[in-house]
Amino acid sequence: MNGVCSQPNPDTGMDVPVDCGQLALCQMAMVCQCTASLCTVPPQPIWTFDLQVDGDKADGSVAGGIDTHNVHLTRTP
């Protein structure tokens, strides 16, 4: 996704920049639920993650719902 995305920080109410892809998955598509420190997947449907974590990056796949997809995650400050 291109562009600049933001969401309110629940502690301060101030808008903070966020990754547009994460925002689309977590808020618009409701695939996951995120806080300032972590993201979780609600119990239904069952999702399975197979990730290899190396420092600030995680690569692997997620299966559930309709199909299996490759994922590449990077921690942002």
Secondary structure, DSSP 8 states (H G I E B T S, - for coil): --S-EEEE-TTT--EEEE-HHHHIIIIIS-S-EE-SS-EE--SSS--EEEEEEETTEEEEEEEETTEEEEEEEE---
